[in-house]
């Protein structure tokens, strides 16, 4: 058997193993946790940047008030 043929067979075996693993509950639960973590991170980041935006607007308003006084 040629080297290319061996690589092809290993690829087929790896593909079958991956397909079997993807169908397991453990994999699904793991994916759900990763997605949930990503969504939580997105929400936390959005909240953090909103706070920064509000602080920047406050600083700008203070500077405008001082400039007009």
N, C-alpha and C positions, 0 to 999 in steps of 0.2 A: 504494500500500500504506500502511496506517495505521501509526502509530508503535507501537501494540500488536502488530500483525502482525510488524513488524521485530524487536521484542524477543523475540517467540515464536520466530521463525526463528533468531535468535542463540542463544537458549536451547537449541534442538534441536541446533544445530551444536556448542555447547559440551558438551552431554551426550554426543554421539557421540564427540567428541574425548576426553572424560574416560573414557568406556567403553573406548576403544582404548588409552589410556595405562595404565589399571588392569590390563590384560591383559599388559603387558610384564614381562619378567624384571627389568628395572631397578627398576620400581616395587615388585615383590614383594621383591627383595633389600633395597631401602630400608626397606620396612615391617618386614622381619625384623630389620634393624639397630636400628630405633627401638624395637621391642618388646623386643629383647634388652637394649638400653640401659636401658629402663624397669625390667625385671626386675632388672638388676644394681643400679640405683639403689635399688630397694626392699630388696634384700638388704643393701646397704651401710647404709641408714638403719636397718634392723632391728637390725643388729649394733651400730651406734653408740648407739642408744637402749638396748639391752641393757647396754652398758658404763656408760652414765649411770645406769641403774637399779641396777646392782651397786655403783657408787661411792656412790650415795645410801644404799643399805642399809648399806654400811660406815660411813658417817658417822653414821647413826642408831644403829648398834650401838655405836660409840665413845661417843656421847653417853649412851646408856643405861648403859654400863659406868661412865662417870664419875659419873653420877647415883646409881648404886647403890653406889659405892665409899665 
